[in-house]
Amino acid sequence: MRVRLFASLRDLAGRSEVRLDLPPGASTEDAWQALAKDYPAVAARRASLMASVNRRYAPFDTALSEGDEVVFIPPVSGG
């Protein structure tokens, strides 16, 4: 499973992409939990995140398939 990280999540994890091995039937939430286990600094960000699976916004209970791309999107601001 390919997980991409942006903005503050990328900074906290120290990388923009990680690979996760998840069991069949895993959800986006499972991917987040695995990520937070490997990179504890990101764990506190969960409440404010959006998720995307294969470039479409997705709820955290979305079932994942082999080869999916998951992106966790922190809140952003601009000016």
PyMOL Python script that loads the backbone (N, CA, C, O; Angstrom):
from pymol import cmd

cmd.read_pdbstr("""\
ATOM      1  N   MET A   1       0.845  -1.165   0.000  1.00  0.00           N
ATOM      2  CA  MET A   1       0.000   0.000   0.000  1.00  0.00           C
ATOM      3  C   MET A   1       0.896   1.235   0.000  1.00  0.00           C
ATOM      4  O   MET A   1       1.800   1.353   0.827  1.00  0.00           O
ATOM      5  N   ARG A   2       0.649   2.124  -0.899  1.00  0.00           N
ATOM      6  CA  ARG A   2       1.401   3.381  -0.981  1.00  0.00           C
ATOM      7  C   ARG A   2       0.621   4.467  -0.245  1.00  0.00           C
ATOM      8  O   ARG A   2      -0.555   4.698  -0.526  1.00  0.00           O
ATOM      9  N   VAL A   3       1.284   5.127   0.696  1.00  0.00           N
ATOM     10  CA  VAL A   3       0.676   6.226   1.446  1.00  0.00           C
ATOM     11  C   VAL A   3       1.518   7.468   1.207  1.00  0.00           C
ATOM     12  O   VAL A   3       2.731   7.467   1.417  1.00  0.00           O
ATOM     13  N   ARG A   4       0.857   8.518   0.766  1.00  0.00           N
ATOM     14  CA  ARG A   4       1.548   9.784   0.526  1.00  0.00           C
ATOM     15  C   ARG A   4       1.192  10.766   1.630  1.00  0.00           C
ATOM     16  O   ARG A   4       0.059  10.803   2.110  1.00  0.00           O
ATOM     17  N   LEU A   5       2.182  11.559   2.022  1.00  0.00           N
ATOM     18  CA  LEU A   5       2.022  12.525   3.112  1.00  0.00           C
ATOM     19  C   LEU A   5       2.379  13.917   2.611  1.00  0.00           C
ATOM     20  O   LEU A   5       3.325  14.094   1.843  1.00  0.00           O
ATOM     21  N   PHE A   6       1.612  14.893   3.057  1.00  0.00           N
ATOM     22  CA  PHE A   6       1.827  16.268   2.645  1.00  0.00           C
ATOM     23  C   PHE A   6       1.924  17.183   3.858  1.00  0.00           C
ATOM     24  O   PHE A   6       1.500  16.840   4.961  1.00  0.00           O
ATOM     25  N   ALA A   7       2.490  18.344   3.619  1.00  0.00           N
ATOM     26  CA  ALA A   7       2.543  19.443   4.585  1.00  0.00           C
ATOM     27  C   ALA A   7       3.065  18.982   5.949  1.00  0.00           C
ATOM     28  O   ALA A   7       4.140  18.387   6.031  1.00  0.00           O
ATOM     29  N   SER A   8       2.307  19.253   7.019  1.00  0.00           N
ATOM     30  CA  SER A   8       2.787  18.950   8.369  1.00  0.00           C
ATOM     31  C   SER A   8       3.005  17.457   8.585  1.00  0.00           C
ATOM     32  O   SER A   8       3.898  17.075   9.341  1.00  0.00           O
ATOM     33  N   LEU A   9       2.215  16.609   7.944  1.00  0.00           N
ATOM     34  CA  LEU A   9       2.419  15.162   8.094  1.00  0.00           C
ATOM     35  C   LEU A   9       3.756  14.743   7.490  1.00  0.00           C
ATOM     36  O   LEU A   9       4.473  13.927   8.068  1.00  0.00           O
ATOM     37  N   ARG A  10       4.081  15.286   6.358  1.00  0.00           N
ATOM     38  CA  ARG A  10       5.379  15.003   5.724  1.00  0.00           C
ATOM     39  C   ARG A  10       6.510  15.462   6.634  1.00  0.00           C
ATOM     40  O   ARG A  10       7.505  14.758   6.806  1.00  0.00           O
ATOM     41  N   ASP A  11       6.353  16.646   7.214  1.00  0.00           N
ATOM     42  CA  ASP A  11       7.388  17.172   8.104  1.00  0.00           C
ATOM     43  C   ASP A  11       7.551  16.305   9.345  1.00  0.00           C
ATOM     44  O   ASP A  11       8.676  16.030   9.764  1.00  0.00           O
ATOM     45  N   LEU A  12       6.448  15.875   9.933  1.00  0.00           N
ATOM     46  CA  LEU A  12       6.516  15.065  11.150  1.00  0.00           C
ATOM     47  C   LEU A  12       7.077  13.671  10.892  1.00  0.00           C
ATOM     48  O   LEU A  12       7.811  13.133  11.720  1.00  0.00           O
ATOM     49  N   ALA A  13       6.738  13.096   9.764  1.00  0.00           N
ATOM     50  CA  ALA A  13       7.217  11.749   9.439  1.00  0.00           C
ATOM     51  C   ALA A  13       8.621  11.780   8.837  1.00  0.00           C
ATOM     52  O   ALA A  13       9.333  10.775   8.856  1.00  0.00           O
ATOM     53  N   GLY A  14       9.008  12.923   8.311  1.00  0.00           N
ATOM     54  CA  GLY A  14      10.324  13.032   7.699  1.00  0.00           C
ATOM     55  C   GLY A  14      10.409  12.411   6.318  1.00  0.00           C
ATOM     56  O   GLY A  14      11.498  12.137   5.814  1.00  0.00           O
ATOM     57  N   ARG A  15       9.255  12.190   5.710  1.00  0.00           N
ATOM     58  CA  ARG A  15       9.228  11.626   4.353  1.00  0.00           C
ATOM     59  C   ARG A  15       7.877  11.933   3.718  1.00  0.00           C
ATOM     60  O   ARG A  15       6.898  12.202   4.414  1.00  0.00           O
ATOM     61  N   SER A  16       7.836  11.891   2.406  1.00  0.00           N
ATOM     62  CA  SER A  16       6.602  12.225   1.692  1.00  0.00           C
ATOM     63  C   SER A  16       5.814  10.987   1.270  1.00  0.00           C
ATOM     64  O   SER A  16       4.665  11.094   0.842  1.00  0.00           O
ATOM     65  N   GLU A  17       6.432   9.815   1.390  1.00  0.00           N
ATOM     66  CA  GLU A  17       5.743   8.594   0.983  1.00  0.00           C
ATOM     67  C   GLU A  17       6.247   7.423   1.818  1.00  0.00           C
ATOM     68  O   GLU A  17       7.434   7.319   2.126  1.00  0.00           O
ATOM     69  N   VAL A  18       5.316   6.547   2.174  1.00  0.00           N
ATOM     70  CA  VAL A  18       5.677   5.316   2.887  1.00  0.00           C
ATOM     71  C   VAL A  18       4.921   4.157   2.256  1.00  0.00           C
ATOM     72  O   VAL A  18       3.888   4.344   1.613  1.00  0.00           O
ATOM     73  N   ARG A  19       5.445   2.984   2.447  1.00  0.00           N
ATOM     74  CA  ARG A  19       4.778   1.749   2.016  1.00  0.00           C
ATOM     75  C   ARG A  19       4.321   1.013   3.258  1.00  0.00           C
ATOM     76  O   ARG A  19       5.080   0.869   4.216  1.00  0.00           O
ATOM     77  N   LEU A  20       3.090   0.549   3.245  1.00  0.00           N
ATOM     78  CA  LEU A  20       2.544  -0.212   4.366  1.00  0.00           C
ATOM     79  C   LEU A  20       2.094  -1.575   3.876  1.00  0.00           C
ATOM     80  O   LEU A  20       1.522  -1.697   2.793  1.00  0.00           O
ATOM     81  N   ASP A  21       2.349  -2.586   4.667  1.00  0.00           N
ATOM     82  CA  ASP A  21       1.816  -3.922   4.410  1.00  0.00           C
ATOM     83  C   ASP A  21       0.595  -4.099   5.291  1.00  0.00           C
ATOM     84  O   ASP A  21       0.709  -4.186   6.513  1.00  0.00           O
ATOM     85  N   LEU A  22      -0.563  -4.152   4.673  1.00  0.00           N
ATOM     86  CA  LEU A  22      -1.811  -4.285   5.406  1.00  0.00           C
ATOM     87  C   LEU A  22      -2.501  -5.584   5.014  1.00  0.00           C
ATOM     88  O   LEU A  22      -2.344  -6.058   3.889  1.00  0.00           O
ATOM     89  N   PRO A  23      -3.261  -6.157   5.933  1.00  0.00           N
ATOM     90  CA  PRO A  23      -3.964  -7.399   5.611  1.00  0.00           C
ATOM     91  C   PRO A  23      -5.135  -7.151   4.650  1.00  0.00           C
ATOM     92  O   PRO A  23      -5.617  -6.023   4.541  1.00  0.00           O
ATOM     93  N   PRO A  24      -5.585  -8.182   3.967  1.00  0.00           N
ATOM     94  CA  PRO A  24      -6.770  -8.036   3.111  1.00  0.00           C
ATOM     95  C   PRO A  24      -7.953  -7.524   3.933  1.00  0.00           C
ATOM     96  O   PRO A  24      -8.147  -7.925   5.081  1.00  0.00           O
ATOM     97  N   GLY A  25      -8.729  -6.645   3.336  1.00  0.00           N
ATOM     98  CA  GLY A  25      -9.893  -6.093   4.025  1.00  0.00           C
ATOM     99  C   GLY A  25      -9.585  -4.899   4.899  1.00  0.00           C
ATOM    100  O   GLY A  25     -10.476  -4.394   5.583  1.00  0.00           O
ATOM    101  N   ALA A  26      -8.345  -4.433   4.898  1.00  0.00           N
ATOM    102  CA  ALA A  26      -7.967  -3.278   5.711  1.00  0.00           C
ATOM    103  C   ALA A  26      -8.694  -2.029   5.218  1.00  0.00           C
ATOM    104  O   ALA A  26      -9.062  -1.926   4.048  1.00  0.00           O
ATOM    105  N   SER A  27      -8.889  -1.101   6.119  1.00  0.00           N
ATOM    106  CA  SER A  27      -9.567   0.156   5.801  1.00  0.00           C
ATOM    107  C   SER A  27      -8.570   1.317   5.816  1.00  0.00           C
ATOM    108  O   SER A  27      -7.405   1.164   6.186  1.00  0.00           O
ATOM    109  N   THR A  28      -9.060   2.449   5.412  1.00  0.00           N
ATOM    110  CA  THR A  28      -8.246   3.657   5.479  1.00  0.00           C
ATOM    111  C   THR A  28      -7.834   3.934   6.918  1.00  0.00           C
ATOM    112  O   THR A  28      -6.712   4.374   7.167  1.00  0.00           O
ATOM    113  N   GLU A  29      -8.725   3.683   7.861  1.00  0.00           N
ATOM    114  CA  GLU A  29      -8.396   3.847   9.285  1.00  0.00           C
ATOM    115  C   GLU A  29      -7.273   2.893   9.687  1.00  0.00           C
ATOM    116  O   GLU A  29      -6.374   3.276  10.436  1.00  0.00           O
ATOM    117  N   ASP A  30      -7.318   1.668   9.200  1.00  0.00           N
ATOM    118  CA  ASP A  30      -6.239   0.721   9.487  1.00  0.00           C
ATOM    119  C   ASP A  30      -4.900   1.245   8.948  1.00  0.00           C
ATOM    120  O   ASP A  30      -3.862   1.102   9.594  1.00  0.00           O
ATOM    121  N   ALA A  31      -4.940   1.839   7.780  1.00  0.00           N
ATOM    122  CA  ALA A  31      -3.724   2.414   7.207  1.00  0.00           C
ATOM    123  C   ALA A  31      -3.214   3.545   8.094  1.00  0.00           C
ATOM    124  O   ALA A  31      -2.013   3.664   8.338  1.00  0.00           O
ATOM    125  N   TRP A  32      -4.144   4.376   8.574  1.00  0.00           N
ATOM    126  CA  TRP A  32      -3.730   5.466   9.464  1.00  0.00           C
ATOM    127  C   TRP A  32      -3.113   4.912  10.748  1.00  0.00           C
ATOM    128  O   TRP A  32      -2.074   5.395  11.198  1.00  0.00           O
ATOM    129  N   GLN A  33      -3.744   3.910  11.331  1.00  0.00           N
ATOM    130  CA  GLN A  33      -3.222   3.331  12.573  1.00  0.00           C
ATOM    131  C   GLN A  33      -1.824   2.739  12.365  1.00  0.00           C
ATOM    132  O   GLN A  33      -0.956   2.889  13.225  1.00  0.00           O
ATOM    133  N   ALA A  34      -1.607   2.077  11.244  1.00  0.00           N
ATOM    134  CA  ALA A  34      -0.285   1.519  10.945  1.00  0.00           C
ATOM    135  C   ALA A  34       0.743   2.631  10.759  1.00  0.00           C
ATOM    136  O   ALA A  34       1.881   2.522  11.215  1.00  0.00           O
ATOM    137  N   LEU A  35       0.329   3.692  10.089  1.00  0.00           N
ATOM    138  CA  LEU A  35       1.220   4.833   9.894  1.00  0.00           C
ATOM    139  C   LEU A  35       1.586   5.460  11.230  1.00  0.00           C
ATOM    140  O   LEU A  35       2.756   5.745  11.486  1.00  0.00           O
ATOM    141  N   ALA A  36       0.584   5.677  12.087  1.00  0.00           N
ATOM    142  CA  ALA A  36       0.819   6.296  13.392  1.00  0.00           C
ATOM    143  C   ALA A  36       1.695   5.405  14.280  1.00  0.00           C
ATOM    144  O   ALA A  36       2.462   5.908  15.101  1.00  0.00           O
ATOM    145  N   LYS A  37       1.582   4.111  14.118  1.00  0.00           N
ATOM    146  CA  LYS A  37       2.433   3.192  14.878  1.00  0.00           C
ATOM    147  C   LYS A  37       3.892   3.330  14.430  1.00  0.00           C
ATOM    148  O   LYS A  37       4.800   3.353  15.261  1.00  0.00           O
ATOM    149  N   ASP A  38       4.109   3.421  13.129  1.00  0.00           N
ATOM    150  CA  ASP A  38       5.468   3.550  12.593  1.00  0.00           C
ATOM    151  C   ASP A  38       6.044   4.955  12.766  1.00  0.00           C
ATOM    152  O   ASP A  38       7.257   5.119  12.888  1.00  0.00           O
ATOM    153  N   TYR A  39       5.178   5.961  12.778  1.00  0.00           N
ATOM    154  CA  TYR A  39       5.591   7.364  12.893  1.00  0.00           C
ATOM    155  C   TYR A  39       4.729   8.039  13.965  1.00  0.00           C
ATOM    156  O   TYR A  39       3.805   8.781  13.633  1.00  0.00           O
ATOM    157  N   PRO A  40       5.022   7.790  15.248  1.00  0.00           N
ATOM    158  CA  PRO A  40       4.169   8.276  16.348  1.00  0.00           C
ATOM    159  C   PRO A  40       3.951   9.792  16.357  1.00  0.00           C
ATOM    160  O   PRO A  40       2.945  10.262  16.888  1.00  0.00           O
ATOM    161  N   ALA A  41       4.853  10.544  15.792  1.00  0.00           N
ATOM    162  CA  ALA A  41       4.706  11.996  15.792  1.00  0.00           C
ATOM    163  C   ALA A  41       3.464  12.464  15.045  1.00  0.00           C
ATOM    164  O   ALA A  41       2.979  13.567  15.300  1.00  0.00           O
ATOM    165  N   VAL A  42       2.937  11.655  14.129  1.00  0.00           N
ATOM    166  CA  VAL A  42       1.756  12.072  13.356  1.00  0.00           C
ATOM    167  C   VAL A  42       0.447  11.755  14.070  1.00  0.00           C
ATOM    168  O   VAL A  42      -0.596  12.287  13.690  1.00  0.00           O
ATOM    169  N   ALA A  43       0.471  10.914  15.081  1.00  0.00           N
ATOM    170  CA  ALA A  43      -0.745  10.379  15.704  1.00  0.00           C
ATOM    171  C   ALA A  43      -1.737  11.447  16.146  1.00  0.00           C
ATOM    172  O   ALA A  43      -2.941  11.274  15.959  1.00  0.00           O
ATOM    173  N   ALA A  44      -1.269  12.531  16.718  1.00  0.00           N
ATOM    174  CA  ALA A  44      -2.158  13.569  17.240  1.00  0.00           C
ATOM    175  C   ALA A  44      -2.909  14.321  16.146  1.00  0.00           C
ATOM    176  O   ALA A  44      -3.844  15.062  16.448  1.00  0.00           O
ATOM    177  N   ARG A  45      -2.531  14.152  14.910  1.00  0.00           N
ATOM    178  CA  ARG A  45      -3.160  14.880  13.791  1.00  0.00           C
ATOM    179  C   ARG A  45      -4.437  14.228  13.274  1.00  0.00           C
ATOM    180  O   ARG A  45      -5.123  14.825  12.444  1.00  0.00           O
ATOM    181  N   ARG A  46      -4.773  13.058  13.721  1.00  0.00           N
ATOM    182  CA  ARG A  46      -5.890  12.290  13.162  1.00  0.00           C
ATOM    183  C   ARG A  46      -7.210  13.050  13.113  1.00  0.00           C
ATOM    184  O   ARG A  46      -7.926  12.976  12.114  1.00  0.00           O
ATOM    185  N   ALA A  47      -7.538  13.771  14.162  1.00  0.00           N
ATOM    186  CA  ALA A  47      -8.857  14.422  14.255  1.00  0.00           C
ATOM    187  C   ALA A  47      -9.106  15.444  13.147  1.00  0.00           C
ATOM    188  O   ALA A  47     -10.257  15.711  12.802  1.00  0.00           O
ATOM    189  N   SER A  48      -8.055  16.010  12.595  1.00  0.00           N
ATOM    190  CA  SER A  48      -8.253  17.075  11.604  1.00  0.00           C
ATOM    191  C   SER A  48      -7.956  16.649  10.170  1.00  0.00           C
ATOM    192  O   SER A  48      -7.892  17.495   9.278  1.00  0.00           O
ATOM    193  N   LEU A  49      -7.777  15.365   9.937  1.00  0.00           N
ATOM    194  CA  LEU A  49      -7.382  14.892   8.604  1.00  0.00           C
ATOM    195  C   LEU A  49      -8.552  14.551   7.695  1.00  0.00           C
ATOM    196  O   LEU A  49      -9.645  14.210   8.147  1.00  0.00           O
ATOM    197  N   MET A  50      -8.290  14.651   6.424  1.00  0.00           N
ATOM    198  CA  MET A  50      -9.136  14.075   5.387  1.00  0.00           C
ATOM    199  C   MET A  50      -8.319  12.953   4.761  1.00  0.00           C
ATOM    200  O   MET A  50      -7.089  12.954   4.828  1.00  0.00           O
ATOM    201  N   ALA A  51      -9.007  12.006   4.156  1.00  0.00           N
ATOM    202  CA  ALA A  51      -8.312  10.915   3.469  1.00  0.00           C
ATOM    203  C   ALA A  51      -8.751  10.887   2.015  1.00  0.00           C
ATOM    204  O   ALA A  51      -9.855  11.305   1.665  1.00  0.00           O
ATOM    205  N   SER A  52      -7.865  10.389   1.190  1.00  0.00           N
ATOM    206  CA  SER A  52      -8.144  10.203  -0.223  1.00  0.00           C
ATOM    207  C   SER A  52      -7.636   8.821  -0.613  1.00  0.00           C
ATOM    208  O   SER A  52      -6.550   8.407  -0.209  1.00  0.00           O
ATOM    209  N   VAL A  53      -8.434   8.120  -1.401  1.00  0.00           N
ATOM    210  CA  VAL A  53      -8.027   6.825  -1.937  1.00  0.00           C
ATOM    211  C   VAL A  53      -8.122   6.920  -3.453  1.00  0.00           C
ATOM    212  O   VAL A  53      -9.186   7.180  -4.015  1.00  0.00           O
ATOM    213  N   ASN A  54      -6.996   6.706  -4.090  1.00  0.00           N
ATOM    214  CA  ASN A  54      -6.931   6.787  -5.556  1.00  0.00           C
ATOM    215  C   ASN A  54      -7.479   8.105  -6.086  1.00  0.00           C
ATOM    216  O   ASN A  54      -8.253   8.146  -7.042  1.00  0.00           O
ATOM    217  N   ARG A  55      -7.049   9.183  -5.430  1.00  0.00           N
ATOM    218  CA  ARG A  55      -7.368  10.557  -5.834  1.00  0.00           C
ATOM    219  C   ARG A  55      -8.833  10.950  -5.674  1.00  0.00           C
ATOM    220  O   ARG A  55      -9.320  11.845  -6.363  1.00  0.00           O
ATOM    221  N   ARG A  56      -9.533  10.275  -4.760  1.00  0.00           N
ATOM    222  CA  ARG A  56     -10.909  10.653  -4.437  1.00  0.00           C
ATOM    223  C   ARG A  56     -11.043  10.699  -2.927  1.00  0.00           C
ATOM    224  O   ARG A  56     -10.589   9.796  -2.225  1.00  0.00           O
ATOM    225  N   TYR A  57     -11.670  11.757  -2.432  1.00  0.00           N
ATOM    226  CA  TYR A  57     -11.896  11.826  -0.986  1.00  0.00           C
ATOM    227  C   TYR A  57     -12.651  10.584  -0.552  1.00  0.00           C
ATOM    228  O   TYR A  57     -13.537  10.098  -1.254  1.00  0.00           O
ATOM    229  N   ALA A  58     -12.285  10.078   0.619  1.00  0.00           N
ATOM    230  CA  ALA A  58     -12.873   8.830   1.093  1.00  0.00           C
ATOM    231  C   ALA A  58     -12.999   8.860   2.615  1.00  0.00           C
ATOM    232  O   ALA A  58     -12.128   9.399   3.298  1.00  0.00           O
ATOM    233  N   PRO A  59     -14.071   8.289   3.145  1.00  0.00           N
ATOM    234  CA  PRO A  59     -14.191   8.185   4.604  1.00  0.00           C
ATOM    235  C   PRO A  59     -13.172   7.180   5.141  1.00  0.00           C
ATOM    236  O   PRO A  59     -12.644   6.354   4.396  1.00  0.00           O
ATOM    237  N   PHE A  60     -12.909   7.264   6.425  1.00  0.00           N
ATOM    238  CA  PHE A  60     -11.900   6.406   7.039  1.00  0.00           C
ATOM    239  C   PHE A  60     -12.325   4.948   7.149  1.00  0.00           C
ATOM    240  O   PHE A  60     -11.516   4.106   7.538  1.00  0.00           O
ATOM    241  N   ASP A  61     -13.566   4.629   6.820  1.00  0.00           N
ATOM    242  CA  ASP A  61     -13.982   3.217   6.834  1.00  0.00           C
ATOM    243  C   ASP A  61     -13.944   2.593   5.432  1.00  0.00           C
ATOM    244  O   ASP A  61     -14.452   1.491   5.224  1.00  0.00           O
ATOM    245  N   THR A  62     -13.346   3.298   4.484  1.00  0.00           N
ATOM    246  CA  THR A  62     -13.231   2.788   3.117  1.00  0.00           C
ATOM    247  C   THR A  62     -12.325   1.562   3.073  1.00  0.00           C
ATOM    248  O   THR A  62     -11.209   1.584   3.593  1.00  0.00           O
ATOM    249  N   ALA A  63     -12.812   0.501   2.451  1.00  0.00           N
ATOM    250  CA  ALA A  63     -12.001  -0.713   2.286  1.00  0.00           C
ATOM    251  C   ALA A  63     -10.942  -0.467   1.223  1.00  0.00           C
ATOM    252  O   ALA A  63     -11.213   0.134   0.183  1.00  0.00           O
ATOM    253  N   LEU A  64      -9.748  -0.935   1.494  1.00  0.00           N
ATOM    254  CA  LEU A  64      -8.631  -0.755   0.579  1.00  0.00           C
ATOM    255  C   LEU A  64      -8.334  -2.038  -0.176  1.00  0.00           C
ATOM    256  O   LEU A  64      -8.606  -3.139   0.301  1.00  0.00           O
ATOM    257  N   SER A  65      -7.772  -1.872  -1.359  1.00  0.00           N
ATOM    258  CA  SER A  65      -7.372  -3.006  -2.199  1.00  0.00           C
ATOM    259  C   SER A  65      -5.887  -2.908  -2.506  1.00  0.00           C
ATOM    260  O   SER A  65      -5.285  -1.839  -2.411  1.00  0.00           O
ATOM    261  N   GLU A  66      -5.318  -4.029  -2.872  1.00  0.00           N
ATOM    262  CA  GLU A  66      -3.910  -4.076  -3.282  1.00  0.00           C
ATOM    263  C   GLU A  66      -3.659  -3.020  -4.356  1.00  0.00           C
ATOM    264  O   GLU A  66      -4.415  -2.915  -5.321  1.00  0.00           O
ATOM    265  N   GLY A  67      -2.604  -2.248  -4.182  1.00  0.00           N
ATOM    266  CA  GLY A  67      -2.233  -1.254  -5.177  1.00  0.00           C
ATOM    267  C   GLY A  67      -2.883   0.107  -5.012  1.00  0.00           C
ATOM    268  O   GLY A  67      -2.570   1.027  -5.768  1.00  0.00           O
ATOM    269  N   ASP A  68      -3.779   0.263  -4.046  1.00  0.00           N
ATOM    270  CA  ASP A  68      -4.395   1.571  -3.823  1.00  0.00           C
ATOM    271  C   ASP A  68      -3.360   2.584  -3.362  1.00  0.00           C
ATOM    272  O   ASP A  68      -2.358   2.235  -2.738  1.00  0.00           O
ATOM    273  N   GLU A  69      -3.622   3.843  -3.682  1.00  0.00           N
ATOM    274  CA  GLU A  69      -2.821   4.945  -3.170  1.00  0.00           C
ATOM    275  C   GLU A  69      -3.677   5.698  -2.157  1.00  0.00           C
ATOM    276  O   GLU A  69      -4.778   6.150  -2.474  1.00  0.00           O
ATOM    277  N   VAL A  70      -3.167   5.826  -0.950  1.00  0.00           N
ATOM    278  CA  VAL A  70      -3.864   6.541   0.114  1.00  0.00           C
ATOM    279  C   VAL A  70      -3.099   7.826   0.389  1.00  0.00           C
ATOM    280  O   VAL A  70      -1.870   7.832   0.468  1.00  0.00           O
ATOM    281  N   VAL A  71      -3.841   8.907   0.532  1.00  0.00           N
ATOM    282  CA  VAL A  71      -3.243  10.189   0.887  1.00  0.00           C
ATOM    283  C   VAL A  71      -3.971  10.702   2.116  1.00  0.00           C
ATOM    284  O   VAL A  71      -5.201  10.730   2.154  1.00  0.00           O
ATOM    285  N   PHE A  72      -3.205  11.106   3.120  1.00  0.00           N
ATOM    286  CA  PHE A  72      -3.782  11.757   4.289  1.00  0.00           C
ATOM    287  C   PHE A  72      -3.501  13.243   4.152  1.00  0.00           C
ATOM    288  O   PHE A  72      -2.357  13.663   3.976  1.00  0.00           O
ATOM    289  N   ILE A  73      -4.570  14.032   4.236  1.00  0.00           N
ATOM    290  CA  ILE A  73      -4.494  15.455   3.922  1.00  0.00           C
ATOM    291  C   ILE A  73      -4.766  16.268   5.181  1.00  0.00           C
ATOM    292  O   ILE A  73      -5.880  16.248   5.704  1.00  0.00           O
ATOM    293  N   PRO A  74      -3.759  16.980   5.670  1.00  0.00           N
ATOM    294  CA  PRO A  74      -3.976  17.844   6.833  1.00  0.00           C
ATOM    295  C   PRO A  74      -4.668  19.131   6.394  1.00  0.00           C
ATOM    296  O   PRO A  74      -4.695  19.454   5.207  1.00  0.00           O
ATOM    297  N   PRO A  75      -5.221  19.856   7.347  1.00  0.00           N
ATOM    298  CA  PRO A  75      -5.816  21.140   6.990  1.00  0.00           C
ATOM    299  C   PRO A  75      -4.735  22.074   6.417  1.00  0.00           C
ATOM    300  O   PRO A  75      -3.586  22.068   6.857  1.00  0.00           O
ATOM    301  N   VAL A  76      -5.128  22.842   5.460  1.00  0.00           N
ATOM    302  CA  VAL A  76      -4.193  23.796   4.856  1.00  0.00           C
ATOM    303  C   VAL A  76      -4.809  25.173   4.889  1.00  0.00           C
ATOM    304  O   VAL A  76      -6.029  25.322   4.944  1.00  0.00           O
ATOM    305  N   SER A  77      -3.964  26.169   4.855  1.00  0.00           N
ATOM    306  CA  SER A  77      -4.443  27.541   4.767  1.00  0.00           C
ATOM    307  C   SER A  77      -3.550  28.259   3.767  1.00  0.00           C
ATOM    308  O   SER A  77      -2.434  27.832   3.472  1.00  0.00           O
ATOM    309  N   GLY A  78      -4.047  29.296   3.291  1.00  0.00           N
ATOM    310  CA  GLY A  78      -3.278  30.059   2.300  1.00  0.00           C
ATOM    311  C   GLY A  78      -3.673  31.509   2.356  1.00  0.00           C
ATOM    312  O   GLY A  78      -4.539  31.916   3.130  1.00  0.00           O
ATOM    313  N   GLY A  79      -3.050  32.238   1.562  1.00  0.00           N
ATOM    314  CA  GLY A  79      -3.372  33.656   1.607  1.00  0.00           C
ATOM    315  C   GLY A  79      -3.020  34.333   0.336  1.00  0.00           C
ATOM    316  O   GLY A  79      -3.227  35.539   0.201  1.00  0.00           O
TER     317      GLY A  79
END
""", "prot")
cmd.dss("prot")
cmd.show_as("cartoon", "prot")
cmd.util.cbc("prot")
cmd.orient("prot")
